[in-house]
Amino acid sequence: HVQLVESGGGSVQAGGSLRLTCVTSGLPSHTLWMGWFRQAPGKEREGISAIYFGGGPGDLRYADSVRGRFTISQDFDKKMMFLEMNSLKPEDTGMYYCAAEGRSRVGVSPLLSARYEYWGQGTQVTVS
């Protein structure tokens, strides 16, 4: 049974920082990519960052909207993923989800939700 649990969301003022954590259990051994997505009210889910699990520093992806402000990282041994969010803006407000690949979907961008089979329940981030 695969489980992803996000934590670390909250309410901050613009310019502030938050660190999100995704704890996983039961992931298939062949899981390659994991990603962070967010969804603002009335908007579609947006892929903001992804990481190749167990990969090198080059195996990272960022959406233009967060590049330079957010940093994705992993603890491979503990199967955890993190998202350090700095210089937060009101437009960063939304529900943040972590996602993990199940069956390999090579050819689908790691920043697209179609890449992922497993999802957490989300953690709310509000920037005012």
matplotlib code that plots the C-alpha trace (Angstrom):
import matplotlib.pyplot as plt

x = [0.0, 1.6, 1.2, 2.4, 1.9, 2.7, 3.4, 4.9, 2.3, 1.0, 0.3, 3.1, 3.6, 5.0, 8.7, 8.6, 9.7, 8.2, 9.6, 7.4, 8.0, 6.7, 7.0, 6.5, 5.9, 5.3, 6.7, 7.7, 11.4, 11.4, 10.0, 12.1, 10.5, 8.8, 7.2, 5.6, 2.4, 0.1, -3.4, -4.9, -8.6, -10.3, -7.1, -5.6, -3.0, 0.4, 3.7, 6.3, 9.2, 10.4, 13.4, 14.8, 14.9, 18.4, 19.7, 22.4, 22.1, 21.2, 18.1, 15.9, 13.1, 11.5, 8.7, 9.6, 7.3, 9.4, 12.9, 15.4, 13.0, 12.2, 14.6, 13.7, 15.7, 15.4, 16.5, 16.9, 17.4, 14.3, 12.3, 11.4, 11.2, 11.4, 10.5, 12.2, 10.2, 11.7, 10.6, 7.0, 4.5, 0.7, 0.4, 2.1, -1.0, -2.6, -2.8, 0.6, 0.8, 3.6, 3.4, 5.3, 5.8, 4.3, 4.6, 7.3, 5.9, 9.0, 8.3, 5.9, 7.5, 8.1, 6.3, 3.0, 0.6, 0.2, 3.6, 2.5, 0.4, 0.5, -0.6, -0.7, -3.7, -2.0, -0.9, -2.2, 0.1, -1.3, 0.8, -0.6]
y = [0.0, 3.3, 6.3, 9.9, 12.4, 16.1, 18.4, 21.9, 24.1, 27.1, 30.8, 33.3, 36.8, 37.7, 37.3, 34.5, 30.9, 27.4, 23.9, 21.2, 17.5, 14.5, 11.2, 8.1, 4.4, 1.4, 3.0, 0.5, 0.0, 1.2, 4.6, 7.1, 10.6, 12.4, 15.8, 18.7, 20.2, 22.9, 23.9, 27.4, 27.8, 27.8, 26.9, 23.7, 21.7, 22.9, 21.0, 23.2, 20.9, 17.3, 15.2, 11.9, 9.8, 8.7, 10.8, 13.4, 17.1, 17.5, 15.5, 18.3, 20.2, 23.5, 25.5, 29.0, 30.4, 29.0, 28.7, 30.5, 30.6, 27.0, 24.1, 20.5, 17.8, 14.3, 11.9, 8.8, 6.4, 7.6, 7.9, 11.5, 14.6, 18.2, 21.6, 24.6, 27.7, 31.1, 34.6, 33.5, 35.5, 35.7, 33.9, 30.9, 30.3, 26.9, 23.3, 21.6, 17.9, 15.5, 12.8, 9.6, 7.7, 4.2, 2.6, 4.3, 6.9, 7.8, 10.6, 12.4, 15.5, 15.1, 18.4, 17.0, 15.2, 12.4, 11.2, 10.2, 7.5, 8.1, 11.3, 12.7, 14.5, 17.9, 20.6, 24.2, 27.1, 30.6, 33.7, 37.1]
z = [0.0, -1.2, 1.0, 0.6, 3.4, 3.0, 5.9, 6.5, 5.0, 6.8, 6.5, 5.9, 4.8, 1.4, 1.4, 4.0, 3.8, 4.3, 4.0, 2.9, 3.6, 1.8, 3.7, 1.6, 2.4, 0.2, -3.0, -5.7, -5.9, -9.5, -8.7, -10.5, -10.4, -7.6, -7.9, -6.2, -7.5, -6.4, -7.1, -6.4, -6.1, -9.5, -11.3, -12.7, -10.8, -11.7, -11.6, -9.9, -9.2, -9.6, -8.7, -10.0, -6.9, -6.2, -9.1, -9.3, -8.8, -12.4, -12.2, -11.0, -12.7, -11.8, -13.3, -14.3, -11.7, -8.8, -10.3, -8.1, -5.1, -4.4, -3.9, -4.1, -2.3, -1.1, 1.5, -0.6, 2.3, 4.1, 0.9, 1.8, -0.4, 0.6, -0.9, 0.5, -0.5, -0.1, -1.1, -1.1, -3.0, -2.7, -6.0, -4.4, -2.4, -2.9, -1.9, -2.4, -3.3, -3.6, -6.2, -7.0, -10.2, -10.4, -13.8, -15.8, -18.2, -20.1, -22.4, -20.1, -18.5, -14.8, -14.3, -15.7, -13.5, -16.1, -15.1, -11.6, -10.2, -6.5, -4.7, -1.2, 0.3, 0.2, 2.6, 2.4, 1.8, 2.2, 1.5, 2.3]

ax = plt.figure().add_subplot(projection="3d")
ax.plot(x, y, z, "-o")
ax.set_aspect("equal")
plt.show()
